[in-house]
Amino acid sequence: MKKKPILTLNQVKEIEKTYPTPFHIYDEKAIRENARALKKAFSWNQGYREYFAVKATPNPFILQLLQEEGCGVDCSSMTELMLSEALGFHDDDIMFSSNVTPVEEYKKAAELGAYINLDDYTHIDYLADNAGIPETICCRYNPGGVFELGTDIMDNPGDAKYGFTKDQMIDGYQKLMKLGAKNFGIHAFIASNTVSNEYYPTLAGILFELAVELKEKTGANITFINLSGGIGIPYTPDKEPNDIAVIGEGVRKQFEKILVPAGMGDVAIFTELGRFMLGPYANLVTKCIHQKHIYKEYVGLNTCACDLMRPAMYGAYHHITVLGKEDAPCDCKYDVTGSLCENNDKFAVDRMLPKVDIGDYLVIHDTGAHGYSMGYNYNGKLKSPELLLKEDGTVQMIRRGETAKDYFSTFDFCDILKDIKY
Ligand SMILES: *Cc1c(COP(=O)(O)O)cnc(C)c1O
């Protein structure tokens, strides 16, 4: 599917008068429409709720949009809990799905009344000793082995650090009941960025069968099943996006087939999507400031991996559009790079693009999830602002760019840098 930038060349030129590139821009209308489509796809389930994975886009303005669309939040750290609390999320608005969890974080989650999702059997005692076992508790399941859809190996849960084994789930539920837990959830996240309408229904089948087995073996009252994240987006233009209505219907069929006959038709389905909720709905808008011609052809941008780390970290593909040259032939091969002293700071390698000139605006697509949030300050590079294209067409700054003062602020306990002029 042809990827369309959020902004036209003229819009970028206009916005640059107030907010110079580089910046991330989010599309409010598209975010809301997608959130509504998700809700509709699962509207057959009474207690359905999406808990947005805060780590994907930890911006309070974005979280507020999703809150207005009825979403809760999925947190996994102290600051994510603090951010959510400040926005008024509380009790069953919050899912706390962490791992290797510090005690203060369990305490904070308990204080907020969040659903606590335990990552490990040993965390039962850890939680009991430090924050107490709440009436409703969730355990994260790891089926081990490899996860296949048809003949494709999608991911490798056996190598993943998360979750309880099957036997630990059974023992764990029994132990938690002895410690006073009354209601239970099941959670699993076993494949990431799946571009397939089969992932959720297949996962649902596994978890629904586990739920029936756990109920039979332990007598636990299972009230929700959290399908977690993992619904992906097509980063490359040759792939078709997932169809959330088909996915919701696939999960419903499994629900009717497995849970309803077991007398478990009142179980609520939760999701904890990050990438699917935001990924496609932001662009990183940049400008070409240098070109070099050595053994390869290079296009140098006014940004770097501090604003988008996925290509450097995973070799991830992000589509690039040269604004104003949308219909020009892609007959030049470039490495599109940032300015870090790290050779992996490349947004694209051997990418066919229209001929790029200095001063051209290059739009990097699909930066709405795990984009800004994953950036880092290596080389002392400062992160760009985040902007929101509102439904009425206006642009609002939703996070300012970092300044040198921000970067040096962790030395404010002493006066060694007091002579820096900002
Ligand atoms: C990262 C994460 C998610 C969101 O994953 P996406 O691939 O962005 O949908 C959900 N739940 C947990 C526990 C996570 O760690």
The ligand as an SDF file (V2000), in Angstrom:
LIG
                    3D

 15 15  0  0  0  0  0  0  0  0999 V2000
    5.6320   -3.5670   24.6770 C   0  0  0  0  0  0  0  0  0  0  0  0
    4.4780   -4.2140   25.3270 C   0  0  0  0  0  0  0  0  0  0  0  0
    3.1970   -4.1100   24.7790 C   0  0  0  0  0  0  0  0  0  0  0  0
    2.9160   -3.4080   23.4750 C   0  0  0  0  0  0  0  0  0  0  0  0
    3.5060   -4.0700   22.4180 O   0  0  0  0  0  0  0  0  0  0  0  0
    3.2040   -3.6060   20.9060 P   0  0  0  0  0  0  0  0  0  0  0  0
    4.0280   -4.5430   20.0950 O   0  0  0  0  0  0  0  0  0  0  0  0
    3.6420   -2.2000   20.8190 O   0  0  0  0  0  0  0  0  0  0  0  0
    1.7590   -3.7610   20.6840 O   0  0  0  0  0  0  0  0  0  0  0  0
    2.1470   -4.6900   25.4650 C   0  0  0  0  0  0  0  0  0  0  0  0
    2.3530   -5.3350   26.6300 N   0  0  0  0  0  0  0  0  0  0  0  0
    3.5610   -5.4650   27.1830 C   0  0  0  0  0  0  0  0  0  0  0  0
    3.7010   -6.1740   28.4840 C   0  0  0  0  0  0  0  0  0  0  0  0
    4.6720   -4.9270   26.5560 C   0  0  0  0  0  0  0  0  0  0  0  0
    5.8780   -5.0630   27.0980 O   0  0  0  0  0  0  0  0  0  0  0  0
  1  2  1  0
  2  3  1  0
  2 14  2  0
  3  4  1  0
  3 10  2  0
  4  5  1  0
  5  6  1  0
  6  7  2  0
  6  8  1  0
  6  9  1  0
 10 11  1  0
 11 12  2  0
 12 13  1  0
 12 14  1  0
 14 15  1  0
M  END
$$$$
